[in-house]
Amino acid sequence: MLELIIKNGTVDGQSSLVDIACKDGKIVEISPAIKADAVTIIDAEGQLVTPPFVDSHFHMDATLSMGMPRLNQSGTLLEGIKIWGELKPDLTPEGIKERAIKLITWAIAKGNLAIRSHVDTTDPSLMAVDVLLEVREEMKEFIDIQLVAFPQDGVLRCKDGLALMRRALDKGVDVVGGIPHFERTMDEGHKSIEILCEMAVERGLMVDMHCDESDDPHSRHIETLTYHTQRLGLQGRIAGSHLTSMHSMDNYYVSKLLPLMAEAQMNCVCNPLVNMNLQGRHDTYPKRRGLMRVPELMAQGINVSLGHDDVMDPWYPMGTHDMLEVAHMGAHALHMTGVAQQEILFDAVTTHGAKTLNIEGYGLDIGCNADMVVLQAMSKTEAMRVHPTRLYVIRRGKIISQTPKVVANVTLGDDVHNVDFM
Ligand SMILES: [Zn+2]
Protein backbone atom coordinates (compact mmCIF):
# COMPACT_ATOMS: atom_id res chain seq x y z
CA MET A 1 0.00 0.00 0.00
CA LEU A 2 1.06 3.58 -0.66
CA GLU A 3 2.19 5.72 2.27
CA LEU A 4 0.66 8.95 1.09
CA ILE A 5 -1.36 10.49 -1.71
CA ILE A 6 -1.66 14.24 -2.08
CA LYS A 7 -4.75 14.89 -4.20
CA ASN A 8 -5.55 17.93 -6.36
CA GLY A 9 -2.25 19.73 -6.04
CA THR A 10 -1.00 22.58 -8.21
CA VAL A 11 2.52 21.67 -9.26
CA ASP A 12 4.94 23.92 -11.14
CA GLY A 13 5.16 22.85 -14.77
CA GLN A 14 1.85 20.87 -14.79
CA SER A 15 -1.07 22.43 -16.64
CA SER A 16 -3.82 20.81 -14.54
CA LEU A 17 -4.23 19.58 -10.96
CA VAL A 18 -2.36 16.39 -10.12
CA ASP A 19 -2.21 13.69 -7.48
CA ILE A 20 1.16 12.70 -6.03
CA ALA A 21 1.70 9.18 -4.69
CA CYS A 22 4.50 8.25 -2.30
CA LYS A 23 5.95 4.92 -1.23
CA ASP A 24 9.07 3.96 0.72
CA GLY A 25 9.87 7.63 1.19
CA LYS A 26 9.92 8.37 -2.57
CA ILE A 27 7.54 9.93 -5.07
CA VAL A 28 6.29 7.04 -7.21
CA GLU A 29 3.57 8.62 -9.37
CA ILE A 30 2.37 12.06 -10.42
CA SER A 31 -0.80 12.01 -12.52
CA PRO A 32 -4.28 13.56 -12.72
CA ALA A 33 -6.32 11.00 -10.77
CA ILE A 34 -4.54 8.24 -8.86
CA LYS A 35 -6.94 5.53 -7.78
CA ALA A 36 -5.22 3.61 -5.02
CA ASP A 37 -5.29 3.22 -1.26
CA ALA A 38 -2.85 4.99 0.98
CA VAL A 39 -2.20 5.21 4.70
CA THR A 40 -2.66 8.98 4.49
CA ILE A 41 -4.60 11.00 1.92
CA ILE A 42 -4.40 14.80 1.79
CA ASP A 43 -6.68 16.93 -0.38
CA ALA A 44 -4.60 19.95 -1.45
CA GLU A 45 -7.75 21.61 -2.88
CA GLY A 46 -5.84 23.11 -5.78
CA GLN A 47 -3.14 24.74 -3.66
CA LEU A 48 0.55 24.80 -4.49
CA VAL A 49 2.65 21.75 -3.67
CA THR A 50 6.35 22.54 -3.76
CA PRO A 51 9.60 20.81 -2.91
CA PRO A 52 10.76 21.99 0.53
CA PHE A 53 12.45 25.31 1.13
CA VAL A 54 16.23 25.29 1.38
CA ASP A 55 18.26 27.72 3.47
CA SER A 56 21.68 27.82 1.82
CA HIS A 57 23.37 29.99 4.46
CA PHE A 58 22.80 29.91 8.19
CA HIS A 59 24.60 30.05 11.55
CA MET A 60 23.06 27.47 13.84
CA ASP A 61 25.68 27.81 16.59
CA ALA A 62 24.77 31.47 17.14
CA THR A 63 21.03 31.35 16.52
CA LEU A 64 18.61 32.59 19.21
CA SER A 65 21.48 33.96 21.30
CA MET A 66 20.38 37.59 20.90
CA GLY A 67 21.27 39.73 23.90
CA MET A 68 23.92 37.29 25.16
CA PRO A 69 25.92 38.93 26.66
CA ARG A 70 24.67 42.22 25.17
CA LEU A 71 22.82 43.74 22.21
CA ASN A 72 24.50 45.01 19.04
CA GLN A 73 24.24 48.81 19.41
CA SER A 74 25.89 49.91 16.14
CA GLY A 75 24.15 47.26 14.03
CA THR A 76 27.41 46.52 12.22
CA LEU A 77 28.95 43.21 11.18
CA LEU A 78 32.09 44.02 13.14
CA GLU A 79 30.26 44.68 16.42
CA GLY A 80 28.36 41.44 15.82
CA ILE A 81 31.65 39.52 15.47
CA LYS A 82 32.92 41.20 18.65
CA ILE A 83 29.81 40.21 20.65
CA TRP A 84 30.05 36.64 19.37
CA GLY A 85 33.69 36.60 20.56
CA GLU A 86 32.56 37.75 24.01
CA LEU A 87 29.87 35.09 24.15
CA LYS A 88 32.05 32.15 23.00
CA PRO A 89 33.76 31.45 26.37
CA ASP A 90 30.33 31.22 28.04
CA LEU A 91 28.70 28.87 25.55
CA THR A 92 27.61 25.46 26.83
CA PRO A 93 26.86 22.36 24.76
CA GLU A 94 23.39 22.15 26.32
CA GLY A 95 22.61 25.76 25.44
CA ILE A 96 23.80 25.47 21.83
CA LYS A 97 21.84 22.26 21.35
CA GLU A 98 18.64 23.57 22.89
CA ARG A 99 18.68 26.70 20.71
CA ALA A 100 19.58 24.74 17.56
CA ILE A 101 16.73 22.30 18.05
CA LYS A 102 14.26 25.09 18.75
CA LEU A 103 15.35 26.74 15.50
CA ILE A 104 14.96 23.43 13.64
CA THR A 105 11.35 23.15 14.83
CA TRP A 106 10.74 26.67 13.47
CA ALA A 107 12.41 25.72 10.18
CA ILE A 108 10.30 22.59 9.78
CA ALA A 109 7.08 24.46 10.61
CA LYS A 110 7.99 26.88 7.80
CA GLY A 111 8.70 24.00 5.38
CA ASN A 112 12.52 24.26 5.35
CA LEU A 113 13.89 20.74 5.18
CA ALA A 114 17.49 21.56 4.28
CA ILE A 115 19.86 24.00 5.94
CA ARG A 116 23.52 24.67 5.19
CA SER A 117 24.86 25.94 8.51
CA HIS A 118 28.28 27.42 9.10
CA VAL A 119 29.84 26.47 12.42
CA ASP A 120 32.65 28.48 14.00
CA THR A 121 35.91 26.51 14.11
CA THR A 122 38.06 29.18 15.82
CA ASP A 123 37.04 28.15 19.35
CA PRO A 124 39.87 25.79 20.47
CA SER A 125 37.41 23.41 22.15
CA LEU A 126 35.39 22.98 18.91
CA MET A 127 32.40 22.59 21.21
CA ALA A 128 29.89 23.98 18.72
CA VAL A 129 31.25 21.64 16.04
CA ASP A 130 30.67 18.60 18.27
CA VAL A 131 27.17 19.76 19.24
CA LEU A 132 26.04 20.50 15.68
CA LEU A 133 27.45 17.18 14.40
CA GLU A 134 25.30 15.51 17.06
CA VAL A 135 22.26 17.59 16.06
CA ARG A 136 22.83 16.79 12.36
CA GLU A 137 22.78 13.07 13.20
CA GLU A 138 19.82 13.16 15.60
CA MET A 139 17.67 15.24 13.25
CA LYS A 140 18.55 13.57 9.93
CA GLU A 141 15.23 11.74 9.76
CA PHE A 142 13.52 15.15 9.64
CA ILE A 143 15.88 17.63 8.03
CA ASP A 144 19.10 17.72 6.00
CA ILE A 145 21.75 19.71 7.83
CA GLN A 146 24.99 20.39 6.00
CA LEU A 147 27.78 21.87 8.10
CA VAL A 148 30.47 24.27 6.89
CA ALA A 149 33.70 24.61 8.88
CA PHE A 150 33.77 28.38 9.28
CA PRO A 151 36.87 30.11 10.72
CA GLN A 152 35.01 33.19 12.02
CA ASP A 153 38.17 34.94 13.26
CA GLY A 154 40.14 34.17 10.05
CA VAL A 155 41.85 30.86 9.33
CA LEU A 156 45.27 32.60 9.19
CA ARG A 157 44.53 35.49 11.55
CA CYS A 158 43.34 33.25 14.37
CA LYS A 159 45.86 31.25 16.42
CA ASP A 160 45.93 27.61 15.24
CA GLY A 161 43.19 28.42 12.72
CA LEU A 162 44.37 25.89 10.13
CA ALA A 163 44.87 23.09 12.64
CA LEU A 164 41.39 23.70 14.07
CA MET A 165 39.91 23.71 10.57
CA ARG A 166 41.54 20.33 9.87
CA ARG A 167 40.30 18.92 13.18
CA ALA A 168 36.75 20.04 12.45
CA LEU A 169 36.86 18.40 9.01
CA ASP A 170 38.33 15.21 10.54
CA LYS A 171 35.32 15.10 12.85
CA GLY A 172 33.00 15.00 9.82
CA VAL A 173 32.06 18.59 8.97
CA ASP A 174 30.82 18.53 5.36
CA VAL A 175 32.11 21.68 3.68
CA VAL A 176 35.26 23.87 3.84
CA GLY A 177 34.52 27.49 4.78
CA GLY A 178 36.57 30.68 4.90
CA ILE A 179 36.45 34.42 5.46
CA PRO A 180 39.20 36.00 3.30
CA HIS A 181 38.08 39.63 3.81
CA PHE A 182 38.59 39.24 7.58
CA GLU A 183 42.21 38.06 7.32
CA ARG A 184 44.87 40.66 8.22
CA THR A 185 45.74 41.77 4.67
CA MET A 186 44.40 41.31 1.15
CA ASP A 187 47.38 39.02 0.50
CA GLU A 188 46.59 36.84 3.50
CA GLY A 189 43.00 36.71 2.28
CA HIS A 190 44.15 35.42 -1.13
CA LYS A 191 46.49 32.94 0.55
CA SER A 192 43.68 31.62 2.78
CA ILE A 193 41.56 30.93 -0.32
CA GLU A 194 44.38 29.01 -1.98
CA ILE A 195 45.07 26.89 1.11
CA LEU A 196 41.41 26.17 1.81
CA CYS A 197 40.54 25.25 -1.79
CA GLU A 198 43.49 22.85 -1.87
CA MET A 199 42.32 21.36 1.43
CA ALA A 200 38.91 20.78 -0.16
CA VAL A 201 40.50 19.00 -3.12
CA GLU A 202 42.54 16.72 -0.84
CA ARG A 203 39.40 15.72 1.03
CA GLY A 204 36.94 15.71 -1.87
CA LEU A 205 34.78 18.36 -0.21
CA MET A 206 32.77 21.37 -1.37
CA VAL A 207 33.74 24.95 -0.43
CA ASP A 208 31.49 27.76 0.78
CA MET A 209 33.23 30.97 1.80
CA HIS A 210 31.98 34.13 3.39
CA CYS A 211 33.49 36.31 0.70
CA ASP A 212 33.77 40.09 0.41
CA GLU A 213 31.12 40.75 3.05
CA SER A 214 31.83 44.49 3.09
CA ASP A 215 31.02 47.69 1.23
CA ASP A 216 34.65 48.03 0.11
CA PRO A 217 34.66 48.00 -3.71
CA HIS A 218 38.29 46.84 -3.62
CA SER A 219 37.41 43.66 -1.75
CA ARG A 220 37.77 41.29 -4.71
CA HIS A 221 38.40 37.90 -3.14
CA ILE A 222 35.66 36.46 -5.32
CA GLU A 223 38.07 36.86 -8.25
CA THR A 224 40.65 34.72 -6.42
CA LEU A 225 38.03 32.17 -5.39
CA THR A 226 36.90 31.95 -9.02
CA TYR A 227 40.52 31.53 -10.18
CA HIS A 228 41.26 28.64 -7.79
CA THR A 229 37.93 26.99 -8.63
CA GLN A 230 39.01 26.92 -12.26
CA ARG A 231 42.63 25.95 -11.51
CA LEU A 232 41.67 23.02 -9.29
CA GLY A 233 38.75 21.75 -11.38
CA LEU A 234 36.22 22.47 -8.64
CA GLN A 235 33.54 23.82 -11.00
CA GLY A 236 30.05 23.63 -9.50
CA ARG A 237 31.36 22.65 -6.05
CA ILE A 238 32.18 26.12 -4.76
CA ALA A 239 29.91 28.77 -3.29
CA GLY A 240 30.64 32.43 -2.67
CA SER A 241 28.43 33.68 0.15
CA HIS A 242 27.45 37.32 0.63
CA LEU A 243 29.65 38.94 -2.09
CA THR A 244 28.26 42.28 -0.91
CA SER A 245 31.24 44.34 -2.12
CA MET A 246 30.03 43.55 -5.65
CA HIS A 247 27.29 46.12 -5.08
CA SER A 248 29.92 48.87 -4.85
CA MET A 249 32.42 47.60 -7.44
CA ASP A 250 33.28 49.44 -10.62
CA ASN A 251 30.89 48.48 -13.43
CA TYR A 252 33.64 47.75 -15.94
CA TYR A 253 35.36 45.41 -13.49
CA VAL A 254 32.09 43.56 -12.84
CA SER A 255 31.56 43.11 -16.59
CA LYS A 256 34.85 41.19 -16.65
CA LEU A 257 34.25 39.32 -13.39
CA LEU A 258 30.80 37.82 -14.04
CA PRO A 259 31.71 35.76 -17.15
CA LEU A 260 34.69 34.32 -15.22
CA MET A 261 32.34 33.33 -12.39
CA ALA A 262 29.99 31.73 -14.93
CA GLU A 263 32.88 29.75 -16.42
CA ALA A 264 33.81 28.47 -12.95
CA GLN A 265 30.15 27.52 -12.33
CA MET A 266 30.28 29.49 -9.11
CA ASN A 267 27.25 29.17 -6.83
CA CYS A 268 26.36 32.48 -5.19
CA VAL A 269 24.47 32.81 -1.92
CA CYS A 270 22.81 36.15 -1.26
CA ASN A 271 21.38 36.92 2.19
CA PRO A 272 18.91 39.79 1.64
CA LEU A 273 17.60 40.25 5.20
CA VAL A 274 21.00 40.34 6.84
CA ASN A 275 22.82 42.14 4.01
CA MET A 276 20.18 44.88 4.13
CA ASN A 277 20.67 45.07 7.89
CA LEU A 278 24.48 45.08 8.03
CA GLN A 279 25.64 46.74 4.81
CA GLY A 280 25.77 50.48 4.28
CA ARG A 281 26.12 51.02 8.04
CA HIS A 282 29.22 53.15 7.56
CA ASP A 283 27.50 55.36 4.97
CA THR A 284 25.81 58.65 5.78
CA TYR A 285 23.41 59.41 2.89
CA PRO A 286 22.79 57.96 0.39
CA LYS A 287 23.03 54.55 2.11
CA ARG A 288 24.02 51.65 -0.13
CA ARG A 289 21.94 48.46 -0.11
CA GLY A 290 25.01 46.27 -0.36
CA LEU A 291 23.61 43.15 -2.01
CA MET A 292 25.42 41.17 -4.71
CA ARG A 293 24.18 41.87 -8.27
CA VAL A 294 21.64 39.05 -8.42
CA PRO A 295 19.76 39.82 -11.69
CA GLU A 296 23.07 40.31 -13.51
CA LEU A 297 24.53 37.09 -12.07
CA MET A 298 21.40 35.18 -13.06
CA ALA A 299 21.55 36.66 -16.57
CA GLN A 300 24.99 35.02 -16.88
CA GLY A 301 23.44 31.65 -16.00
CA ILE A 302 25.05 31.64 -12.54
CA ASN A 303 23.16 29.73 -9.82
CA VAL A 304 22.05 32.15 -7.10
CA SER A 305 20.31 30.90 -3.98
CA LEU A 306 19.26 32.80 -0.88
CA GLY A 307 20.04 32.29 2.78
CA HIS A 308 18.51 33.51 6.03
CA ASP A 309 21.99 33.78 7.58
CA ASP A 310 20.85 34.70 11.08
CA VAL A 311 17.78 34.52 13.31
CA MET A 312 17.94 36.51 16.56
CA ASP A 313 21.69 36.58 17.14
CA PRO A 314 24.42 39.26 17.33
CA TRP A 315 23.94 40.11 13.62
CA TYR A 316 20.17 40.10 13.17
CA PRO A 317 17.55 40.73 15.86
CA MET A 318 14.51 39.43 13.95
CA GLY A 319 13.22 36.46 11.97
CA THR A 320 11.20 33.24 12.23
CA HIS A 321 13.26 31.29 9.69
CA ASP A 322 10.70 31.87 6.96
CA MET A 323 12.52 31.60 3.61
CA LEU A 324 9.66 33.43 1.88
CA GLU A 325 10.43 36.45 4.05
CA VAL A 326 14.01 36.25 2.73
CA ALA A 327 12.81 36.06 -0.88
CA HIS A 328 10.33 38.89 -0.26
CA MET A 329 13.10 41.18 1.01
CA GLY A 330 15.18 40.11 -2.00
CA ALA A 331 12.38 41.09 -4.38
CA HIS A 332 12.42 44.63 -2.98
CA ALA A 333 16.10 45.17 -2.29
CA LEU A 334 17.15 43.73 -5.67
CA HIS A 335 14.38 45.41 -7.71
CA MET A 336 13.07 41.97 -8.64
CA THR A 337 9.32 42.47 -8.16
CA GLY A 338 8.44 41.59 -11.77
CA VAL A 339 6.19 38.51 -11.97
CA ALA A 340 8.84 36.32 -13.63
CA GLN A 341 11.48 37.67 -11.23
CA GLN A 342 9.34 36.80 -8.20
CA GLU A 343 9.03 33.25 -9.53
CA ILE A 344 12.82 33.03 -9.88
CA LEU A 345 13.25 34.24 -6.30
CA PHE A 346 10.87 31.50 -5.16
CA ASP A 347 13.21 29.08 -6.96
CA ALA A 348 16.18 30.74 -5.21
CA VAL A 349 14.82 29.46 -1.86
CA THR A 350 13.93 26.02 -3.24
CA THR A 351 15.56 24.44 -6.31
CA HIS A 352 18.54 26.81 -6.58
CA GLY A 353 19.33 26.17 -2.92
CA ALA A 354 19.24 22.42 -3.54
CA LYS A 355 21.74 22.96 -6.37
CA THR A 356 24.11 24.99 -4.15
CA LEU A 357 24.00 22.25 -1.50
CA ASN A 358 24.19 19.42 -4.08
CA ILE A 359 21.22 17.68 -2.45
CA GLU A 360 20.49 14.30 -4.00
CA GLY A 361 16.89 13.25 -4.71
CA TYR A 362 15.48 16.77 -4.37
CA GLY A 363 12.48 17.85 -6.44
CA LEU A 364 8.92 17.03 -7.43
CA ASP A 365 9.62 14.20 -9.86
CA ILE A 366 9.13 10.46 -9.85
CA GLY A 367 12.01 8.87 -7.96
CA CYS A 368 12.74 11.97 -5.86
CA ASN A 369 12.51 11.92 -2.08
CA ALA A 370 8.91 12.41 -0.93
CA ASP A 371 9.73 15.74 0.73
CA MET A 372 7.10 18.40 0.03
CA VAL A 373 5.21 21.37 1.36
CA VAL A 374 1.54 22.15 0.72
CA LEU A 375 1.08 25.92 0.91
CA GLN A 376 -2.07 27.95 1.47
CA ALA A 377 -1.44 29.70 -1.84
CA MET A 378 -2.20 28.87 -5.46
CA SER A 379 1.02 30.03 -7.11
CA LYS A 380 4.61 31.06 -6.48
CA THR A 381 3.77 34.76 -6.78
CA GLU A 382 0.89 34.40 -4.36
CA ALA A 383 3.27 32.65 -1.97
CA MET A 384 5.77 35.51 -2.37
CA ARG A 385 3.04 38.04 -1.59
CA VAL A 386 1.26 36.45 1.40
CA HIS A 387 3.95 34.24 3.03
CA PRO A 388 1.27 31.58 3.33
CA THR A 389 0.58 29.01 6.00
CA ARG A 390 2.48 25.78 5.44
CA LEU A 391 -0.56 23.49 5.65
CA TYR A 392 1.46 20.26 5.48
CA VAL A 393 5.18 19.63 5.61
CA ILE A 394 6.05 16.15 4.39
CA ARG A 395 9.34 14.33 4.92
CA ARG A 396 9.94 10.97 3.20
CA GLY A 397 6.19 10.48 2.73
CA LYS A 398 5.17 11.32 6.31
CA ILE A 399 3.52 14.49 7.61
CA ILE A 400 5.91 16.05 10.12
CA SER A 401 4.23 19.44 10.53
CA GLN A 402 0.70 20.64 10.07
CA THR A 403 -0.77 24.14 10.49
CA PRO A 404 -4.50 24.88 10.10
CA LYS A 405 -5.65 27.09 7.24
CA VAL A 406 -5.76 30.74 8.27
CA VAL A 407 -8.93 32.66 7.37
CA ALA A 408 -10.07 35.89 9.04
CA ASN A 409 -13.75 36.69 9.49
CA VAL A 410 -14.31 40.38 8.93
CA THR A 411 -17.74 41.62 10.03
CA LEU A 412 -19.02 44.71 8.21
CA GLY A 413 -22.51 45.31 9.64
CA ASP A 414 -24.58 42.28 8.55
CA ASP A 415 -21.96 41.08 6.09
CA VAL A 416 -19.29 38.64 7.14
CA HIS A 417 -16.32 38.34 4.78
CA ASN A 418 -13.93 35.41 4.89
CA VAL A 419 -10.53 36.90 4.13
CA ASP A 420 -7.56 34.82 3.05
CA PHE A 421 -5.78 37.58 1.07
CA MET A 422 -6.07 35.75 -2.27
ZN1 LIG B 1 27.12 34.05 7.40
Boltz pocket constraint, residues with backbone or C-beta under 6 A from the ligand:
constraints:
  - pocket:
      binder: B
      contacts: [[A, 57], [A, 58], [A, 59], [A, 118], [A, 210], [A, 309]]
      max_distance: 6.0
